[in-house]
């Protein structure tokens, strides 16, 4: 399942549920929360406090929806939910 919206800067962003287990309404709410946190943009990140910066490096973490834990990966203007 894929849901799309616009970022604060007017760019199209999407959330892809690679598990096909999350309700559309939950995906839309999560996408709006990610937009509110301004996560959809190319970021310069330094991995583990290193001295170099990788532009556009993916961000990842874990998120719980209901009773299920998922991996959340954000790259530029796309977020993906993966099984954990």
Protein Blocks (a to p, Z undefined) as FASTA:
>chain_A
ZZddddfkopacddddfkopacfklmmmmmmmmmmnopaccddddeehiabdcehiacdd
dddehjbccddddehjaccdddZZ
